[in-house]
Amino acid sequence: MSEKQLPGFIMCVCTGKCPGFKAMDIWDFINQVRVELPVEYGFIHPQLCEEDGDRFFLKAHRKVIIGACAPNMQRKMFKQAFKDAGLDIEKDAVMLDIRDMTNEQAFRVVEQALEKLDEEEES
């Protein structure tokens, strides 16, 4: 994957109070993702479904991997924001449910998603 094609990674922690993230050290996790995986950026947002959640991360016009709650909920919450940004949520977003996982489990899920993206771009 070339540097210009690297996706971004955003972790939504639902205000930091979601019990689904209690098994994870979110700060260690996000640092491991941004340092060890081929992403352009990695950050934590407290609540992507709020007004400020989609204002900035869709402007890069690159694929975005979102680690958060159930993908069907993410799709409902972000569909219009992707459309408004001229992006296709089905093609430009990879939505991962990483709740109730340890750092190691969530890291592997993100790593596998990146590997799949890389394979898709090569074919």
C-alpha positions as CSV (number, residue, x, y, z in Angstrom):
1,M,0.0,0.0,0.0
2,S,1.5,3.3,-1.0
3,E,1.6,6.2,1.6
4,K,-0.9,8.3,-0.3
5,Q,-3.4,5.4,-0.1
6,L,-3.1,4.7,3.6
7,P,-6.5,4.8,5.3
8,G,-7.2,6.6,8.5
9,F,-8.3,4.9,11.7
10,I,-10.8,6.4,14.1
11,M,-11.9,4.8,17.3
12,C,-15.2,5.9,18.8
13,V,-15.5,5.2,22.5
14,C,-19.1,6.4,23.0
15,T,-18.1,9.1,25.5
16,G,-15.6,6.8,27.2
17,K,-18.4,5.3,29.3
18,C,-19.4,2.4,27.1
19,P,-19.0,-0.8,29.1
20,G,-18.0,-2.4,25.8
21,F,-14.5,-0.9,26.1
22,K,-13.8,-1.8,29.8
23,A,-11.5,-4.7,28.8
24,M,-9.3,-2.4,26.7
25,D,-6.8,0.3,27.5
26,I,-7.9,2.6,24.7
27,W,-4.8,4.8,24.9
28,D,-2.4,1.9,24.6
29,F,-4.5,0.5,21.8
30,I,-4.7,3.7,19.7
31,N,-1.0,4.2,20.1
32,Q,-0.2,0.6,19.0
33,V,-2.5,1.0,15.9
34,R,-0.9,4.4,14.8
35,V,2.6,3.2,15.4
36,E,2.5,-0.4,14.2
37,L,-0.1,-0.5,11.4
38,P,-0.1,1.1,8.0
39,V,-2.5,4.0,8.7
40,E,-2.2,7.7,7.8
41,Y,-3.5,8.6,11.2
42,G,-5.1,7.1,14.3
43,F,-7.1,8.9,16.9
44,I,-9.9,8.5,19.4
45,H,-13.1,10.5,19.2
46,P,-15.5,10.5,22.2
47,Q,-18.7,10.3,20.2
48,L,-18.6,10.2,16.4
49,C,-22.3,10.3,16.0
50,E,-22.5,13.8,17.5
51,E,-22.4,16.9,15.2
52,D,-18.6,17.4,15.4
53,G,-17.9,13.7,14.7
54,D,-18.1,13.7,11.0
55,R,-17.1,17.3,10.3
56,F,-13.4,16.7,9.9
57,F,-12.5,13.1,9.3
58,L,-14.3,12.8,5.9
59,K,-12.5,15.7,4.3
60,A,-9.3,13.7,3.5
61,H,-11.1,11.7,0.7
62,R,-9.5,8.5,1.7
63,K,-10.8,5.3,3.2
64,V,-11.6,5.4,6.9
65,I,-11.6,2.5,9.3
66,I,-13.8,3.1,12.2
67,G,-13.5,0.9,15.3
68,A,-16.5,1.4,17.4
69,C,-19.9,-0.2,18.0
70,A,-22.0,-2.4,15.7
71,P,-21.4,-1.7,12.0
72,N,-25.1,-1.5,11.3
73,M,-25.4,1.4,13.8
74,Q,-22.3,3.1,12.3
75,R,-23.8,2.7,8.8
76,K,-27.1,4.4,10.0
77,M,-25.2,7.2,11.8
78,F,-22.6,8.0,9.2
79,K,-24.4,7.3,5.9
80,Q,-25.5,10.9,5.2
81,A,-22.1,12.4,6.3
82,F,-20.3,10.2,3.8
83,K,-22.8,11.1,1.1
84,D,-22.4,14.8,1.9
85,A,-18.6,14.4,1.6
86,G,-19.0,12.8,-1.8
87,L,-17.9,9.4,-0.5
88,D,-19.6,6.0,-0.6
89,I,-20.0,4.5,2.8
90,E,-19.9,1.0,1.4
91,K,-16.6,1.6,-0.5
92,D,-14.9,4.2,1.6
93,A,-15.6,3.0,5.2
94,V,-14.6,-0.1,7.0
95,M,-16.7,-0.4,10.1
96,L,-15.4,-2.7,12.8
97,D,-17.1,-3.7,16.1
98,I,-14.3,-3.8,18.6
99,R,-16.4,-3.8,21.8
100,D,-15.8,-6.3,24.5
101,M,-12.3,-7.0,23.2
102,T,-8.9,-6.8,24.7
103,N,-6.2,-4.7,23.1
104,E,-4.7,-7.7,21.4
105,Q,-8.0,-8.9,20.0
106,A,-9.0,-5.5,18.7
107,F,-5.6,-4.9,17.2
108,R,-5.8,-8.2,15.3
109,V,-9.3,-7.2,14.0
110,V,-7.9,-3.9,12.7
111,E,-4.8,-5.6,11.3
112,Q,-6.9,-8.1,9.4
113,A,-9.1,-5.3,8.0
114,L,-6.0,-3.5,6.7
115,E,-4.7,-6.7,5.1
116,K,-8.1,-7.2,3.4
117,L,-8.0,-3.6,2.1
118,D,-4.5,-4.1,0.8
119,E,-5.5,-7.3,-1.0
120,E,-8.6,-5.5,-2.6
121,E,-6.4,-2.6,-3.9
122,E,-3.9,-5.1,-5.4
123,S,-6.6,-7.0,-7.3
